[in-house]
Amino acid sequence: MVVASPGTTVLVLGDSLAAGLGVEREEAFPAVVQELAKKDGKEIEVINGGVSGDTSAGGLRRIGWLLNRPVDVLLLELGANDGLRGIAPESTASNLQGIIDAARKKYPEVRVVVAGMKMPPNLGEEYGAKFEAVFPALAKKNDAELVPFLLEGVGGVPEFNQGDRIHPNAEGHRILAGNVWVVLKKVLDED
């Protein structure tokens, strides 16, 4: 059980999306999630563990260090760079499972939220389907909550992305934060 009270810590373990590549750090979705929580009367601390270019393997290497401080909720936002590099979805799933296992070993009561991701069609239909299936399967296996598609309403929408058409602009990050908050709020409200 997570009680949303002062001292509740949410760790966002992610890549350039969490890190806010191309926007100010306070405009990145983890900071906006903290704002949304505060507006909802929840005094939580959101730790941004985003590193641009990170993969699930990189997250697995970093998680031990990030768990040096207590974590109540782990928001797992990794895998997009795995997909863009064509890494086998089974490897991504294994790395993400390792991260969850490490978090639960150190903090058995930690709640987990998995941020789902999809790949562009240029990687092939079969690869895209296998990749996309990793996230709901991981959430189900670990009794975790799922943000079905982190980039819902942003991916492929030019006005919400920077010139690279991959990374959200500040307005896009607000939408991502909303996508996350719908799920995270439910986790924080559970008795």
QUICORCOR-V61189 format. One record per residue. N is the residue number from 1. RES is the residue in one small letter. SS is DSSP state (H for helix, E for strand, L for the rest). PHI is phi in radians with two decimals (NA if undefined). D_LAST is the distance of its C-alpha to the last C-alpha in Angstrom with 2 decimals. Layout:
((N;RES;SS;PHI;D_LAST) (N;RES;SS;PHI;D_LAST))
This chain:
((1;m;L;NA;6.03) (2;v;L;-1.98;7.32) (3;v;L;-1.77;7.39) (4;a;L;-1.29;10.04) (5;s;L;-2.42;12.63) (6;p;L;-0.91;16.27) (7;g;L;1.83;16.78) (8;t;E;-1.26;14.22) (9;t;E;-1.96;16.74) (10;v;E;-1.96;17.03) (11;l;E;-1.72;20.17) (12;v;E;-1.72;22.05) (13;l;E;-1.72;24.54) (14;g;E;-2.68;27.11) (15;d;L;-1.94;30.68) (16;s;H;-1.10;32.76) (17;l;H;-1.14;30.23) (18;a;H;-1.19;27.73) (19;a;H;-1.15;30.69) (20;g;L;1.37;31.97) (21;l;L;-0.91;35.48) (22;g;L;1.53;37.87) (23;v;L;-2.23;35.69) (24;e;L;-1.17;34.87) (25;r;H;-0.99;31.89) (26;e;H;-1.28;30.18) (27;e;H;-1.69;30.66) (28;a;L;-1.20;29.02) (29;f;H;-0.98;25.74) (30;p;H;-1.05;23.64) (31;a;H;-1.19;25.01) (32;v;H;-1.20;24.49) (33;v;H;-1.05;20.79) (34;q;H;-1.06;20.57) (35;e;H;-1.05;22.48) (36;l;H;-1.08;20.24) (37;a;H;-1.10;17.14) (38;k;H;-1.11;19.25) (39;k;H;-1.09;20.43) (40;d;L;-1.56;16.91) (41;g;L;1.45;16.44) (42;k;L;-1.87;14.50) (43;e;L;-1.59;16.65) (44;i;E;-2.03;16.31) (45;e;E;-2.01;19.26) (46;v;E;-1.75;20.32) (47;i;E;-1.67;22.93) (48;n;E;-1.56;25.46) (49;g;E;-1.80;26.68) (50;g;E;-1.55;28.85) (51;v;L;-2.30;32.45) (52;s;L;-1.01;34.90) (53;g;L;1.47;36.37) (54;d;L;-1.21;33.82) (55;t;L;-1.98;33.36) (56;s;H;-1.11;30.85) (57;a;H;-1.13;33.35) (58;g;H;-1.12;33.42) (59;g;H;-1.10;29.65) (60;l;H;-1.11;29.80) (61;r;H;-1.20;32.52) (62;r;H;-1.53;30.60) (63;i;H;-1.05;27.11) (64;g;H;-1.01;28.11) (65;w;H;-1.15;29.34) (66;l;H;-1.17;26.32) (67;l;L;-1.50;24.07) (68;n;L;-1.18;26.12) (69;r;L;-1.99;23.49) (70;p;L;-1.01;19.84) (71;v;L;-2.26;17.71) (72;d;L;-1.66;13.92) (73;v;E;-2.35;14.33) (74;l;E;-1.88;17.62) (75;l;E;-1.73;18.95) (76;l;E;-1.64;21.92) (77;e;E;-2.11;24.69) (78;l;L;-2.39;27.76) (79;g;L;2.21;30.30) (80;a;H;-1.03;32.27) (81;n;H;-1.21;35.11) (82;d;H;-1.04;35.20) (83;g;H;-1.08;35.80) (84;l;H;-1.14;38.38) (85;r;L;-1.65;40.21) (86;g;L;1.28;40.20) (87;i;L;-1.16;38.38) (88;a;L;-0.97;37.67) (89;p;H;-0.95;34.20) (90;e;H;-1.11;33.92) (91;s;H;-1.18;34.41) (92;t;H;-1.04;31.77) (93;a;H;-1.05;29.26) (94;s;H;-1.10;30.33) (95;n;H;-1.14;29.97) (96;l;H;-1.13;26.51) (97;q;H;-1.10;25.45) (98;g;H;-1.07;27.08) (99;i;H;-1.15;25.04) (100;i;H;-1.08;21.72) (101;d;H;-1.05;23.16) (102;a;H;-1.11;24.29) (103;a;H;-1.13;20.96) (104;r;H;-1.29;19.18) (105;k;H;-1.17;22.16) (106;k;H;-1.36;21.91) (107;y;L;-2.28;18.13) (108;p;L;-0.97;16.70) (109;e;L;-1.59;13.02) (110;v;L;-1.05;13.96) (111;r;E;-1.64;12.41) (112;v;E;-2.12;15.40) (113;v;E;-2.12;16.48) (114;v;E;-1.79;20.01) (115;a;E;-1.62;22.34) (116;g;L;-1.28;24.84) (117;m;L;-2.47;28.52) (118;k;L;-2.21;31.72) (119;m;L;-1.88;35.32) (120;p;L;-1.13;38.32) (121;p;H;-1.15;40.68) (122;n;H;-1.17;43.43) (123;l;H;-1.56;41.90) (124;g;L;1.73;42.50) (125;e;H;-1.12;40.58) (126;e;H;-1.12;40.00) (127;y;H;-1.08;38.70) (128;g;H;-1.02;36.48) (129;a;H;-1.16;34.91) (130;k;H;-1.12;34.34) (131;f;H;-1.10;32.89) (132;e;H;-1.06;30.50) (133;a;H;-1.23;29.28) (134;v;H;-1.00;28.20) (135;f;H;-1.27;24.98) (136;p;H;-1.13;23.35) (137;a;H;-1.13;24.62) (138;l;H;-1.11;23.11) (139;a;H;-1.08;19.65) (140;k;H;-1.10;19.95) (141;k;H;-1.04;21.40) (142;n;L;-1.84;18.68) (143;d;L;0.87;15.58) (144;a;L;-1.85;15.33) (145;e;E;-1.51;14.95) (146;l;E;-2.22;18.38) (147;v;E;-1.56;20.15) (148;p;L;-0.91;22.97) (149;f;L;-2.60;25.77) (150;l;L;-0.93;25.33) (151;l;L;-1.56;28.73) (152;e;L;-0.97;28.20) (153;g;L;1.44;30.46) (154;v;L;-2.13;32.08) (155;g;L;-1.02;33.72) (156;g;L;1.37;37.31) (157;v;L;-1.84;37.19) (158;p;H;-0.92;39.93) (159;e;H;-1.21;38.95) (160;f;H;-1.88;35.58) (161;n;E;-2.19;37.10) (162;q;L;-1.33;39.55) (163;g;L;-1.00;43.09) (164;d;L;-1.31;42.18) (165;r;L;1.08;40.20) (166;i;L;-2.08;37.52) (167;h;L;-1.72;35.62) (168;p;E;-1.12;33.86) (169;n;L;-1.48;35.31) (170;a;H;-1.03;33.32) (171;e;H;-1.15;32.69) (172;g;H;-1.08;31.61) (173;h;H;-1.11;29.10) (174;r;H;-1.12;27.52) (175;i;H;-1.20;27.10) (176;l;H;-0.99;25.64) (177;a;H;-1.04;23.12) (178;g;H;-1.10;22.19) (179;n;H;-1.05;21.88) (180;v;H;-1.25;19.50) (181;w;H;-1.09;17.48) (182;v;H;-0.94;16.70) (183;v;H;-1.45;14.90) (184;l;H;-1.10;13.61) (185;k;H;-1.03;12.08) (186;k;H;-1.06;10.02) (187;v;H;-1.09;8.91) (188;l;H;-1.23;8.30) (189;d;H;-1.49;6.44) (190;e;L;-1.15;3.78) (191;d;L;-1.61;0.00))
